[in-house]
Amino acid sequence: MNSAQQTQRPTSAELDAADPLAGQREAFYSPAEGQLTAYLDGNSLGRPLKATSAKLASFVEDAWGSRLIRGWDEQWMDEPTTVGDRIGAVTLGAAAGQVTVGDSTSVMLYKLIRAAVDAQPGRDEIVVDRDNFPTDRFIIEGIAAEKGATIKWVASNPASGVRTTDLEGLLSERTAVVVLSHVAYRSGFLADAAAITARVKESGALMLWDVCHSVGSVPLELDAWGVDLAVGCTYKYLNGGPGSPAFAYVNASQQDRLQQPIWGWMGADNPFGMTESYTPATGIRSFITGTPPVLAMQPLKDMVELIASVGMDAVREKSIKLTDYAAALAEDMLVPLGAEIVSPRNTAERGSHITVDHPLFGDVTRTLWDRGIIPDFRPPHGLRIGLSPLSTSYAEVELGVTAIRDALAELL
Ligand SMILES: *Cc1c(COP(=O)(O)O)cnc(C)c1O
């Protein structure tokens, strides 16, 4: 970018002043003055809402402390699906009765992928990309070993992600399920979920989207896209807190056809019947296994309502502006020092983070964390700048990228 263009670009102060969502930042807890200067890792762990402390205290005192065991009958038994329906309506484009909250993302992936393979005898291949998040690949390796299934690896460009054409030659009458990330954890590539889902379903296989990096930052239309299965986590852009539970989406058309493999009493049709053997519940409840993590589900509820009040389209619009701004700053300040932007330039193909590579970024990240500037690092060389649309300001992005440049320059 030449200096004429630089002077045309609005300053971070101007961008913040013109940002219709700027006021939403007030809803988030931030540490005392001077402790933290730029948080660029909300894609790994969202900040808490200010409301969360009071929410948890009141849950302890009013719900748990006062209602005690009665709470299960009064409310908690239904929380996995009532909270699931709300996540579905606000962020997933999912009609009620198709989302349940519980377990970890890894366990939910296991349950749904195993169910997809079990339901289709004769289809013994699982398609997944080599750059997918480790847990997705590991879970599939385990299922392949357990079931004698074959993994068909998609080779895609690591600086972008999986496109429909990358699947050609891999889909056949032997494909059971295709597992892809909607937004790639490393590059931030946003896949064309509608087109890929249509292509996969044409082959007769089931489509499972991992939406960990898109839920709460990119609008989803799981019902309209004809998606069969999806799994996501709630501690990233849904700000549920460390270890908050995952959610699973099972399209209504697949719920009777699929049986998940971890049979527990809470997914049985009569949990308190203490029956001799397992009969699954009907509908989405059959995807539950054990006692739901009710306590850990409380904080995310407020975030889902905050997103509902703003709307996913407005969230996406700010996300695009933040990533554009971060990419422009990286172009100006980091590329001249030998760094490379390894995220898509086209905003239509980008989620809510960008990744910049440099061989020294491991050391740079350690230095920055000590200085209160928090991006994250993904080996071998990737520094990720995550932009949470409702809690990140343009000033924070500028401060962060400037600090990355200074720390890198010190090491060169
Ligand atoms: C964060 C993330 C996970 C996390 O899995 P857990 O079981 O919650 O640890 C899985 N897949 C993707 C794509 C992720 O980004």
The ligand as an SDF file (V2000), in Angstrom:
LIG
                    3D

 15 15  0  0  0  0  0  0  0  0999 V2000
  -11.9800  -25.4760   19.1460 C   0  0  0  0  0  0  0  0  0  0  0  0
  -12.2450  -26.6000   18.2050 C   0  0  0  0  0  0  0  0  0  0  0  0
  -12.5230  -27.8930   18.6850 C   0  0  0  0  0  0  0  0  0  0  0  0
  -12.4640  -28.1630   20.1640 C   0  0  0  0  0  0  0  0  0  0  0  0
  -12.8300  -29.4270   20.5640 O   0  0  0  0  0  0  0  0  0  0  0  0
  -13.0440  -29.6760   22.1430 P   0  0  0  0  0  0  0  0  0  0  0  0
  -13.5210  -31.0480   22.2570 O   0  0  0  0  0  0  0  0  0  0  0  0
  -13.9820  -28.6340   22.6320 O   0  0  0  0  0  0  0  0  0  0  0  0
  -11.7010  -29.4740   22.8040 O   0  0  0  0  0  0  0  0  0  0  0  0
  -12.8260  -28.8690   17.7490 C   0  0  0  0  0  0  0  0  0  0  0  0
  -12.8460  -28.6020   16.4160 N   0  0  0  0  0  0  0  0  0  0  0  0
  -12.5700  -27.3660   15.9380 C   0  0  0  0  0  0  0  0  0  0  0  0
  -12.6120  -27.0980   14.4730 C   0  0  0  0  0  0  0  0  0  0  0  0
  -12.2580  -26.3350   16.8160 C   0  0  0  0  0  0  0  0  0  0  0  0
  -11.9640  -25.1210   16.3490 O   0  0  0  0  0  0  0  0  0  0  0  0
  1  2  1  0
  2  3  1  0
  2 14  2  0
  3  4  1  0
  3 10  2  0
  4  5  1  0
  5  6  1  0
  6  7  2  0
  6  8  1  0
  6  9  1  0
 10 11  1  0
 11 12  2  0
 12 13  1  0
 12 14  1  0
 14 15  1  0
M  END
$$$$
